[in-house]
Amino acid sequence: MISGKKVVVVLPAYNAELTLKQTYREIPFDVVDEVVLVDDASSDNTVEIAQKLGIKHIIKHTKNRGYGGNQKTCYKKALELNADIIIMLHPDYQYTPKLIKPISQIIAEELYPAVYASRILGKGAIKGGMPIYKYIANRCLTLFQNILINQKLSEYHTGYRAFSKEIFTKINIEANSDDFIFDNQMTAQIFMAGFEIGEITCPTKYFDEASSINFKRSFIYGLGVVWVSFKYFLHKTGIFSFKIFEKKQ
């Protein structure tokens, strides 16, 4: 625990056998109370390695539910474990687990109810090997979203995020997509609910074993980001109403 808060790390895994061990062993267990791994019907030995590492909470999807569907299972289990702080960490070792301590502290001290580890603050993205086209797309999409959503995040597309349990009482993640756009929808929901998001700079690594979507999927994701931004603007201004932004019952 940190400042009396229970910290649960969730690992949305898909074919992570080559990087899971390295990721898990850098988790600071002096502050982390539980780890949940959700395997999205991997074709490799992710589950077997997780078991050997001693991860107690392992859930295996019998059918691939997608990145968003995986996270829905992750958060549901973390809340069942009475988590006060939930940290979503990719088990592909693209993001360092060593930032869990400061991220947890920010939420535990109630400075922000959500914290994103940004690859864009500083020079982490380019230095870590982010493809140039992805960097440019990231910057353009982030600028577009900041204008429509009226925020000032350095990036909306990081996969390293932490949340207070309070957030899940106000937003309906089940209304979101099961695909990669889930992250962006959730960010928009958090802002719509009136929460603020803090950021911390984060180094990143791009290498063969790290998960990354191809150009086609990236393009589809980019279109989804634009649509999420327009839906936020239309809902916020009262022009149209969208289910993902409706208050949780």
Secondary structure by P-SEA (a helix, b strand, c coil): ccccbbbbbbbbcccccccaaaaaaacccccccbbbbbbcccccaaaaaaaaacccbbbbbcccccaaaaaaaaaaaaaaacccbbbbbbccccccccaaaaaaaaaaaccccbbbbccccccccccccccaaaaaaaaaaaaaaaaaacccccccccccccccccccccccccccccccaaaaaaaaaaaaabbbbbbbbbbbbbcccbbbbcaaaaaaaaaaaaaaaaaaaaaaacccccccccccc
